[in-house]
Structure formats: structure tokens, C-alpha cells
Amino acid sequence: MYDLSQIDNLNLYKFLENAAHDFPNNPALCFVGEEYILYKEFNEKVIRLAYHLSIHGVSKGTKVAIWSENSPNWLISYFAIVSIGAIAVPILPDFSAKEVENILQHSEAEVLFISSSLYRKLYIEGAIIGKTIILLKDFTMHIHQHGETKKESNFKSFCLEHSEAIKQFVLPNIKPEDIASIIYTSGTTGTSKGVVLTHKNLVSNAIQGYDTYAITEKDRFLSILPMSHTLEFTLGNIFPVTHAASIHYIKKPPTAAVLMPALKKVKPTIMLTVPLIMEKIYKSKVRPELTNSPIKKFLYSLSPIRRFFHRIAGKRLMATFGGELKFFGIGGAKLDHDVEQFLYEAKFPYAIGYGLTETSPLLAGTTPGKCKIGSTGPAVIGVTLKLINIDPKTGEGEIIAYGPNIMKGYYKADELNEQVFTEDGGFKTGDTGIFDKENYLFIKGRIKNMILGPSGENIFPEEIEAAINKSEWVLESLVYELKGKIVARVELNYDEINKSFKNLKDKANEAEKEAGKILTNIRKNVNDEVNKFSRLSNIFEQKEPFIKTPTKKIKRFLYQDKEPHENPEVKKEKED
């Protein structure tokens, strides 16, 4: 068991070393349905790969990138990199080849671990000239120089040849203040920043995770978010290693067809996810089943019966997730109110967390059974959260964070670092929020997204979007300012529309008319709910799915100031 008093004597590799010593035969890593790598084997593989890297010139401070889908070898590579004091640069697998090339150049990465599928993509783009490439599948090394490719002997042969040297290999002394990672954000603003995180940052956040929710060596994690996403990396991978829990990976994106058999096989006790996944389950499966007739819809509108329905649906959902789930962590974005109400009333073991890549990431969090709808929970141990620039009317202010998990800074961005840190070392999160009497934090929105009202009111698009997304006809929405007016783009749920209007499949014009009426009703209902400064001037249908970051957030910058065609129903209403 670890606590924050130890963070000045720990580095990330110590977590693995201790787990391998205390639980050598415990299952560590595997693809779902495949053979486990035990903790003693996990550690041995890391030592062999660390030696391999050091022999080929990787040393303290060398930047080594990882661009791959999730796999056991991803985590083995990471531990090998940081165990010798090199700096890992995880890259989200959904980044384009051009984005990856920019990150490799900006970070000055000399070596790149890469999956076979992404290697082909990068090779075609010519972004690997002069780089040492290591295929994650088998750790075969390729060196690209002067237009030629030199292939080293395969990793297995190398280890046999150097077996005695590997046994004698001593890892260097890695200090807590040493840099462990530079993680490039996927950001919704169109710019990707390199977040510099030390061993101490990541070690402390893993310990903070344990203080929030204790795990044991018997827990089973199912990893479905990209490992290069800080939430999944720290809390879904480093955290389980601290107490020798097992981590299971899937080989394909977590669609229902992939996820359902994986859940049945693994019966996970712990999972981490972003809101979008649970929102899709609720809107496509749970709510339609509870409201698929006029009588059910009426009964569902009655609070006591709705809660009863939710309890039944919650038991079914638990069974779907394998029946042994104890902790279902949700973070990365705000969870839809109706979805959280369902999880809360269903007594599903969900928990909300709040943080940023810059904070390793966890700043605040709850545990199952202690959630408050709409809140991220209190600050985790060792973190202090306070508000500045507080609005005297609402009590809301910008959230400033202090703690051992706060990043060292942005890489090669001195001017930006001056802007995001306060004089006393606090990190400006860029989010606004408010605390209740029990110090539970409620996030209001991003300052960058905020719209300034005609009389200086702070209008947060996220709050209006939450009101829009309550509609059963809505998949997603985006609110922004256009020519001084507040407008919304809405992606409609045509699966639900077609269920209610069964003849519309062959009547595209009729479907479009119905869509226009639905949008008009949504606008009316939202304007009845929000304050007068936040009312929608217009609402447009978003015909195509919103373009998102790899972490499933809408890329807002692509839609700002863009004028789609006007909703004809609203236009008619204005003329009347």
C-alpha cells in the first residue's frame, strides 16, 4: 500500500518492481481471451527491452514515442522507456500521419514504437526518415537513415545472445522530479500542446486514485479507452500495476459487437470510460425500452415509477457488464443529466472524475454510492482546488488547482506557461465551477467556450447543450455564437424518429418536415428552461456526425462562426 508521504522516494518503475516481487504469479496483462503475462514475466520483459534500448543509444532524456492501439506491449514499452530515464511520448492512435510527424518533430523523438498497421500509414507519408522504428508486435528494430532501412536482429534473438548481460543489467537511478512523459493533448481548439509530466506527477496521481477507491490484486480492469489518453493511462494502467491487478485489452474499437463478448469473458470489476459510451447505451437501448408505448411513456414520467423502472434496467445493465462490476469511472467530459439520473436511480456503480492531461489527470472524484447528480465530487487527497474571479451573483469562478500531480509545464512554450500558472504555483484549469457546502465541485463550462451576454452575462454553451440533449430525438448538440446570436447545431436520432413515424423511411421530404418540427419543439422547450440570456435564436440540423477529437469531444473550432442552412420551421415562425 502506498501513500503520498512516499512520493519523493518513488518512480514509476518501482510500482512494477514491487508488484512483481509481491505477486510474481498474479495475472498482469493480456488481450481478452488470450494467455496472461504474469507480473514476474511483465517485469522480465521490461528489463530485457530496457537493456535493448540502452544498447542502441537510448538513455536518460531521450524522447521515445509510442503510436499504437492498446496492447500489453504498449505498457511494456512504456515501462522500459521510463525505467532507464528516457521520456515517453504517447500519441493517440487516431491522430493523422501529419499530426504524428509534427509531434515527432516538436518533441524531438528519436525512437518510435509503433503498431504494424500504423507503421504502414506512417511509412507511406514519409514521416519516419532518420528515426529508429520498433514494431510493437515483436520489438523488431528498423533504423531509417539516408533513404535506406536497416533491420536489426529480432528481439528474441537479441535477448538470447545477451542473456548474461541482461541478468547483470542495473537500471539507473531515476528521481521523482525526472520527466516521464510528454503527452500531446487532442484539444477541441485545434492546437495540440505537449504536457510535461514527471514521475512524481504520475506516481502521486496513481496513489490519489487508490485513496479515492482502493483496489486489490484480485481486481480485473478492462481497458477500452486509448492508453495514450491520460485518464486511461494513469488510472487504467499505472493504477492497477500499483496493486498487481490484471489489465485486459481488446484488439478492436469498443463497438457493441466487440465489447459484449469481452465483458462476458472478463467480468471486469473496474472500467473507465468517457460519457459518450454510456450516453449511447442509455439513448439507444435503455430509454427506448422504458418508453416504447404510450402507457410506458406516461408511467415513466411519474418519478416513483421511473425510479422503479431504472432499478430493473440497472440490474439488466449490470448483467450485461459481466455482473461483477464494482467501479465504472466516467471522465473526460460532462455526463448528460438524464443519463446520470438513470445511473444514480439504477444504483449502477458509476463514479465521476474530473481532471485534465495537465493534472495527470485526476483532480476531483467520487466513488459509487457517493455521487451527487451534476457534480464531479470533492478534490482528491493532496489536491487543493479554489476559485478566482468569482461572480458575486452566482458564486462561480475559475478553478485553480494545486498538488503534486500538476504538470511541470508545456514543452517549449514558456509564454503559455506564464499564462496558465498563478504566481503561487496554481494551475489555471480554464474551467469554471462552484462548490456546495460539502465541497463537492460542480463544473459550469470552459472559459474559452463561454459566450458573453448583452449585459455582460456569462453564458456557458455546455449548460444549453445539456438542456438540448435531454430530448429523446437528439444524439448530440453544439451551441455557439453566430453574428451576436446564440444558435445550436443538433444531430438528430433518426432511429428513434423512424420508430415513431413508421412510414417515413420511403418519404424523405416528410421526414425532413418532421425533423424541422422536432427542432422547433426542442428550441421552444430549451428556451422555456434556460434563462433569458441563454435562449436559442436559431437551431439547425447537423446532417453529418460531428467531427471529434480522439477522446470523443466535438472539435468546436471547426464549427465556430459557420452558418448552416436555416431551419425552415424557425424561419416560418419568425415570419409569422
C-alpha positions in Angstrom: 0.0 0.0 0.0 1.3 3.4 -0.9 0.6 6.9 0.4 1.6 10.4 -0.6 4.3 10.6 2.0 6.3 8.2 -0.2 6.2 10.2 -3.5 9.7 11.6 -3.0 11.1 8.1 -2.9 9.3 6.5 -5.8 9.4 6.4 -9.6 7.0 4.7 -11.9 9.2 1.6 -12.4 9.1 1.0 -8.6 5.4 0.2 -8.9 6.1 -2.6 -11.3 9.2 -3.9 -9.5 7.2 -4.1 -6.2 4.2 -5.8 -7.8 6.5 -8.4 -9.5 8.2 -9.0 -6.1 5.0 -9.3 -4.1 2.7 -11.0 -6.6 5.0 -12.7 -9.2 2.4 -15.2 -10.4 -0.5 -12.8 -10.5 -2.0 -12.2 -14.0 -0.9 -8.9 -15.3 -1.6 -8.2 -18.9 -3.5 -9.9 -21.8 -5.7 -9.5 -24.8 -9.2 -10.7 -23.9 -9.4 -14.4 -24.3 -5.6 -14.9 -24.7 -2.9 -16.1 -22.3 -1.9 -13.8 -19.4 1.5 -12.3 -19.0 2.3 -12.8 -15.2 3.7 -10.0 -13.2 7.2 -11.6 -13.0 7.1 -12.0 -16.8 5.9 -8.5 -17.2 8.9 -7.2 -15.2 11.4 -9.5 -17.1 10.1 -8.3 -20.5 10.6 -4.7 -19.3 14.2 -5.3 -18.2 15.1 -7.0 -21.5 13.6 -4.2 -23.5 15.2 -1.6 -21.4 18.6 -3.2 -22.0 17.9 -3.4 -25.7 17.1 0.3 -25.8 20.1 1.3 -23.8 22.4 -0.8 -26.0 21.0 1.2 -29.0 21.7 4.6 -27.6 18.5 5.4 -25.6 19.5 7.0 -22.3 18.2 9.5 -19.8 16.4 12.3 -21.5 16.0 10.5 -24.9 12.5 11.1 -26.3 10.8 7.8 -27.3 7.3 8.0 -28.9 4.6 5.3 -28.8 2.0 5.3 -31.5 -0.2 2.3 -31.3 -3.6 0.8 -30.4 -3.9 -0.7 -26.9 -1.9 -3.8 -26.2 0.2 -5.5 -23.5 3.4 -4.5 -25.4 2.3 -0.8 -25.2 2.6 -0.9 -21.4 5.8 -3.0 -21.5 7.3 -0.4 -23.9 6.3 2.5 -21.6 7.9 0.9 -18.5 11.0 0.0 -20.4 11.4 3.6 -21.6 10.9 5.3 -18.2 12.9 2.7 -16.3 16.1 4.0 -17.9 15.2 7.7 -17.6 14.1 8.2 -21.2 11.0 10.2 -21.9 7.9 8.5 -23.3 5.8 10.4 -25.8 2.4 8.6 -26.1 0.5 9.5 -29.3 -3.2 8.9 -29.7 -3.8 6.3 -32.4 -6.5 8.4 -34.2 -4.0 11.2 -34.9 -3.2 11.6 -38.6 0.2 10.9 -40.1 0.8 14.6 -40.4 -0.1 15.3 -36.8 2.2 12.5 -35.7 5.0 13.9 -37.9 4.5 17.3 -36.2 4.6 15.7 -32.7 7.8 13.7 -33.6 9.5 16.9 -34.7 8.3 19.1 -31.9 9.1 16.5 -29.2 12.5 15.7 -30.8 11.6 12.0 -30.5 14.5 9.8 -31.8 12.8 6.4 -31.5 9.2 5.4 -32.2 7.4 2.3 -31.0 4.6 1.6 -33.5 2.0 -1.0 -34.4 2.2 -2.7 -37.7 -1.0 -1.1 -39.1 0.1 2.4 -38.2 3.6 1.8 -39.4 2.4 1.3 -43.0 0.4 4.5 -42.7 3.4 6.5 -41.5 5.8 4.9 -44.0 3.7 6.0 -46.9 3.7 9.6 -45.6 7.5 9.5 -45.3 7.4 10.8 -41.7 10.0 8.3 -40.4 13.2 9.3 -42.2 16.0 9.4 -39.7 14.0 7.7 -36.9 14.6 4.4 -35.2 11.4 2.3 -35.5 10.5 -0.5 -33.2 7.5 -2.7 -34.1 5.4 -3.3 -31.0 4.3 -6.7 -32.2 7.7 -8.3 -31.6 10.0 -5.3 -30.8 11.9 -5.8 -34.1 14.0 -2.6 -34.7 14.3 -0.8 -38.0 16.6 2.2 -38.5 15.8 4.6 -41.3 18.7 6.8 -42.5 19.5 8.4 -45.8 16.6 6.7 -47.6 17.7 3.2 -46.5 16.2 0.8 -44.0 18.5 -1.2 -41.8 16.8 -4.1 -39.9 18.4 -5.2 -36.7 18.2 -8.9 -35.5 14.9 -9.7 -34.0 14.3 -9.1 -30.3 14.1 -12.7 -29.2 17.4 -13.5 -30.8 19.0 -10.4 -29.3 17.8 -11.4 -25.8 19.2 -14.9 -26.2 22.5 -13.5 -27.4 22.8 -11.0 -24.5 21.2 -13.1 -21.7 24.1 -12.9 -19.3 24.4 -9.1 -19.8 20.7 -8.7 -19.2 21.0 -10.5 -15.9 23.7 -8.1 -14.8 21.9 -5.0 -16.2 21.4 -2.4 -13.5 18.8 0.3 -14.1 19.9 3.9 -13.5 18.7 5.9 -10.5 15.5 7.7 -11.6 14.4 10.6 -9.5 10.8 11.6 -8.9 11.5 15.0 -10.5 12.7 13.4 -13.7 10.4 13.8 -16.7 8.4 10.6 -17.5 6.2 11.7 -20.4 5.3 14.5 -22.8 1.7 13.9 -23.7 0.2 15.9 -26.6 -3.4 16.9 -26.0 -6.1 16.3 -28.5 -7.8 19.6 -27.7 -11.0 20.9 -29.1 -9.4 24.3 -30.1 -7.4 22.9 -33.0 -4.0 23.1 -31.3 -2.1 20.3 -29.6 0.2 21.1 -26.7 2.9 18.9 -25.2 2.2 18.4 -21.5 5.3 17.6 -19.5 4.6 15.1 -16.6 7.3 13.9 -14.2 7.5 10.6 -12.4 6.3 12.4 -9.3 3.2 13.7 -11.1 2.1 10.3 -12.3 3.1 8.4 -9.1 1.2 10.8 -6.9 -1.9 10.6 -9.1 -1.9 6.8 -9.0 -1.7 7.0 -5.2 -4.5 9.6 -5.2 -6.6 7.2 -7.2 -6.1 4.5 -4.6 -7.1 6.8 -1.8 -10.3 7.6 -3.8 -11.1 3.9 -4.5 -9.0 1.1 -3.1 -8.2 -1.8 -5.3 -6.5 -5.2 -4.7 -4.5 -7.8 -6.7 -7.8 -9.6 -7.5 -9.4 -6.7 -9.4 -9.8 -7.0 -13.2 -9.6 -3.9 -15.4 -11.0 -3.8 -18.9 -9.2 -1.2 -20.9 -11.3 0.4 -23.7 -10.0 4.0 -23.9 -6.8 4.8 -25.8 -3.8 4.2 -23.5 -2.3 7.4 -24.7 -5.3 9.2 -23.2 -4.2 10.3 -19.7 -7.3 9.1 -18.0 -6.8 5.5 -19.3 -3.1 5.6 -18.9 -2.8 6.7 -15.3 -6.0 5.3 -13.8 -6.5 2.4 -16.2 -2.9 1.1 -16.4 -0.4 2.6 -13.9 -3.0 2.5 -11.1 -3.7 -1.3 -11.5 0.0 -2.0 -11.6 0.4 -0.3 -8.1 -1.5 -3.2 -6.6 -0.8 -6.0 -9.1 -4.4 -6.0 -10.6 -4.9 -7.5 -14.0 -5.5 -5.4 -17.2 -7.3 -6.8 -20.2 -7.2 -5.2 -23.7 -9.4 -5.6 -26.7 -8.0 -5.7 -30.2 -10.6 -3.6 -32.0 -12.5 -0.4 -31.2 -15.1 -0.9 -28.5 -18.2 -1.4 -30.6 -21.1 -3.4 -29.1 -20.1 -6.4 -31.2 -16.6 -6.3 -29.7 -17.4 -5.2 -26.2 -20.3 -7.5 -25.3 -18.3 -10.8 -25.6 -15.3 -9.1 -23.9 -17.5 -8.2 -20.9 -18.8 -11.7 -20.7 -15.3 -13.2 -20.8 -13.5 -10.8 -18.4 -16.3 -10.0 -16.0 -14.4 -6.8 -15.1 -14.6 -5.3 -11.7 -13.3 -1.9 -12.9 -13.7 0.1 -16.1 -13.0 3.6 -17.2 -14.9 5.4 -20.0 -16.0 8.7 -21.4 -19.6 9.9 -21.2 -20.4 9.2 -24.9 -20.3 5.4 -24.4 -22.9 5.3 -21.6 -25.0 8.1 -23.3 -25.3 5.9 -26.4 -26.3 2.9 -24.3 -28.9 4.9 -22.5 -30.4 6.6 -25.6 -30.3 3.6 -27.9 -31.2 0.8 -25.5 -32.4 1.8 -22.1 -34.7 4.7 -22.7 -36.4 3.3 -25.8 -37.3 0.1 -23.9 -38.8 2.1 -21.0 -40.9 4.4 -23.2 -41.8 2.2 -26.2 -45.6 2.6 -25.7 -47.9 5.4 -24.7 -48.7 3.8 -21.4 -45.0 3.2 -20.6 -44.2 6.7 -21.6 -46.8 8.1 -19.2 -45.7 5.8 -16.3 -42.1 6.8 -17.0 -43.0 10.5 -16.4 -44.0 9.6 -12.9 -41.0 9.9 -10.6 -41.7 6.8 -8.3 -42.4 4.6 -11.3 -39.4 6.0 -13.2 -37.1 5.0 -10.3 -38.6 1.5 -10.2 -38.1 1.1 -14.0 -34.5 2.4 -13.6 -33.8 -0.2 -10.9 -34.9 -3.0 -13.1 -33.0 -1.7 -16.1 -29.9 -1.2 -13.9 -29.9 -4.9 -12.9 -30.0 -5.8 -16.6 -27.2 -3.4 -17.4 -25.1 -4.9 -14.6 -25.6 -8.3 -16.1 -24.6 -7.0 -19.5 -21.3 -5.7 -18.0 -20.5 -9.2 -16.6 -22.2 -8.9 -13.2 -19.1 -8.2 -11.1 -18.6 -4.5 -11.8 -17.7 -2.5 -8.7 -16.4 0.7 -10.2 -17.4 2.3 -13.5 -15.5 5.5 -13.8 -16.6 8.3 -16.1 -14.5 11.3 -17.0 -13.2 13.4 -19.9 -16.4 15.4 -20.4 -19.6 16.3 -18.6 -22.1 13.5 -18.3 -25.7 14.1 -19.6 -28.1 14.8 -16.7 -30.7 12.3 -17.7 -28.1 9.6 -18.2 -26.6 10.3 -14.7 -30.1 10.3 -13.2 -30.6 6.8 -14.7 -27.3 5.5 -13.3 -28.0 7.1 -9.9 -31.5 5.7 -9.6 -30.5 2.3 -11.0 -27.8 2.1 -8.3 -25.3 1.3 -11.0 -21.7 1.5 -9.6 -20.7 4.6 -11.5 -18.3 7.3 -10.3 -17.5 10.7 -11.8 -14.0 12.1 -12.1 -12.6 15.5 -13.1 -9.2 16.4 -14.3 -7.0 17.4 -17.3 -4.0 16.0 -19.1 -2.1 18.8 -17.3 -3.0 17.3 -13.9 -2.1 13.7 -14.6 -5.3 13.8 -14.7 -7.4 13.3 -11.6 -8.3 16.4 -9.5 -11.6 15.5 -8.0 -13.7 12.4 -7.9 -16.4 10.4 -6.3 -16.9 6.7 -5.6 -20.0 4.6 -6.3 -22.8 5.4 -3.9 -21.4 8.8 -3.0 -22.2 10.7 -6.2 -24.3 13.9 -6.5 -26.0 14.4 -9.8 -24.1 17.0 -11.7 -21.1 17.0 -9.5 -17.5 15.7 -10.0 -17.2 15.2 -6.3 -14.6 16.7 -3.9 -10.9 17.3 -4.5 -8.8 14.1 -4.2 -6.3 13.8 -1.4 -3.3 16.1 -1.8 -5.1 18.4 -4.2 -6.3 21.9 -3.3 -9.0 23.5 -5.5 -10.0 27.1 -5.2 -11.9 29.7 -7.3 -10.7 33.0 -8.6 -12.5 35.8 -10.4 -15.7 34.8 -8.6 -19.0 36.1 -9.9 -20.7 37.8 -6.9 -24.2 36.9 -8.3 -23.6 33.2 -9.0 -20.6 32.3 -6.8 -18.9 30.8 -9.8 -15.3 31.2 -10.6 -12.3 29.8 -12.5 -11.0 26.6 -10.9 -7.3 26.8 -9.8 -5.5 23.6 -8.8 -2.6 22.8 -6.6 -1.0 19.5 -5.9 1.9 17.1 -6.6 0.2 15.9 -9.8 0.2 19.3 -11.6 2.4 19.2 -14.7 5.8 20.7 -14.9 4.6 22.8 -17.8 4.0 22.8 -21.6 7.0 21.7 -23.7 8.8 24.5 -25.5 6.1 27.0 -24.5 7.4 29.5 -21.9 4.9 32.2 -22.8 2.0 29.8 -22.5 3.3 28.5 -19.2 3.4 32.1 -17.8 -0.3 32.4 -18.7 -1.5 29.1 -17.1 0.3 29.3 -13.7 -0.6 31.7 -11.0 2.2 33.5 -9.0 1.8 31.0 -6.2 2.1 28.0 -8.5 -1.5 27.2 -9.0 -2.7 25.8 -12.4 -5.5 27.6 -14.1 -7.7 24.8 -15.4 -9.7 27.0 -17.8 -12.9 25.6 -16.3 -15.5 27.5 -14.2 -17.3 25.9 -11.3 -18.8 26.3 -7.9 -18.6 24.3 -4.6 -21.5 23.2 -2.4 -21.4 23.0 1.4 -19.8 19.6 1.3 -17.0 20.9 -1.1 -18.4 18.9 -4.0 -17.4 20.6 -7.2 -19.9 21.4 -9.9 -18.4 22.3 -13.3 -20.1 25.0 -15.3 -18.1 25.1 -18.5 -14.9 26.0 -20.3 -13.9 29.7 -20.2 -12.8 29.5 -23.9 -16.3 28.3 -24.9 -18.1 31.0 -22.8 -20.3 33.5 -24.6 -20.6 37.0 -23.2 -24.2 38.1 -23.0 -25.5 41.5 -24.0 -25.3 42.8 -20.4 -22.1 41.0 -19.5 -23.7 37.7 -18.5 -21.5 34.6 -18.7 -23.3 32.1 -20.9 -21.9 28.5 -21.0 -22.8 26.5 -24.1 -22.4 23.3 -22.2 -25.4 24.1 -20.0 -27.6 24.8 -23.0 -26.4 21.7 -24.7 -27.3 19.7 -21.6 -30.9 21.0 -22.0 -31.0 20.1 -25.7 -29.6 16.6 -25.1 -32.5 15.7 -22.8 -34.7 15.2 -25.9 -35.1 11.6 -27.0 -34.7 12.8 -30.6 -31.2 14.2 -30.0 -27.9 12.4 -30.4 -25.6 15.3 -29.9 -25.6 19.1 -30.0 -23.3 22.1 -30.2 -24.1 25.6 -29.1 -22.1 28.7 -30.2 -22.4 32.3 -31.0 -23.2 33.4 -34.6 -23.5 37.1 -35.5 -24.2 38.0 -31.9 -26.9 35.4 -31.5 -26.9 32.0 -29.7 -27.5 29.1 -32.1 -27.3 25.4 -31.9 -26.5 22.5 -34.3 -28.3 19.3 -33.4 -27.6 15.8 -34.7 -31.0 14.0 -34.6 -31.6 10.4 -33.7 -33.3 9.1 -36.8 -33.5 5.6 -35.4 -36.0 6.9 -32.9 -37.7 9.2 -35.4 -38.3 6.3 -37.8 -39.7 4.2 -35.0 -42.3 6.8 -34.2 -43.2 7.7 -37.8 -43.1 4.3 -39.4 -44.0 5.4 -42.9 -41.1 7.9 -43.2 -38.4 5.6 -44.5 -39.6 6.0 -48.0 -40.7 9.6 -47.7 -37.6 11.7 -47.3 -39.5 15.0 -47.7 -41.9 14.1 -45.0 -39.1 13.0 -42.7 -37.4 16.4 -43.3 -40.6 18.2 -42.3 -40.9 16.1 -39.2 -37.3 16.8 -38.3 -38.0 20.6 -38.7 -40.9 20.3 -36.3 -38.8 18.4 -33.8 -36.1 21.0 -33.9 -38.7 23.7 -33.4 -40.1 21.9 -30.4 -36.6 21.4 -29.0 -35.8 25.1 -29.3 -39.1 26.0 -27.6 -38.6 23.6 -24.7 -35.0 24.7 -24.2 -35.9 28.4 -24.2 -38.6 27.7 -21.6 -35.9 26.0 -19.4 -32.9 28.3 -19.7 -32.6 31.9 -18.5 -33.5 34.6 -21.0 -29.9 35.4 -21.8 -29.2 31.8 -22.9 -32.2 31.4 -25.2 -31.6 30.0 -28.7 -32.1 32.4 -31.6 -32.0 29.5 -34.1 -31.4 25.8 -34.3 -30.0 23.9 -37.2 -29.9 20.2 -38.1 -26.4 18.8 -38.2 -26.7 16.3 -41.1 -23.4 14.6 -40.6 -21.9 13.3 -37.3 -19.8 15.9 -35.6 -16.1 15.7 -36.1 -14.5 14.7 -32.8 -11.1 14.5 -31.2 -9.7 11.0 -30.5 -11.2 11.4 -27.0 -14.7 11.8 -28.4 -15.1 15.6 -27.8 -16.6 17.7 -30.6 -14.0 19.9 -32.3 -15.7 23.1 -31.6 -13.3 25.3 -33.6 -14.5 23.6 -36.8 -18.0 25.0 -36.4 -17.5 28.4 -34.8 -18.9 31.3 -36.8 -20.1 28.8 -39.5 -23.6 29.4 -40.7 -25.5 26.2 -41.8 -28.8 26.4 -43.7 -31.5 28.0 -41.5 -34.1 25.6 -40.1 -37.2 26.4 -42.2 -39.6 25.8 -39.3 -37.9 28.6 -37.3 -37.8 30.8 -40.3 -41.6 30.4 -40.8 -42.1 31.1 -37.1 -40.2 34.3 -37.3 -42.1 35.5 -40.4 -45.4 34.8 -38.6 
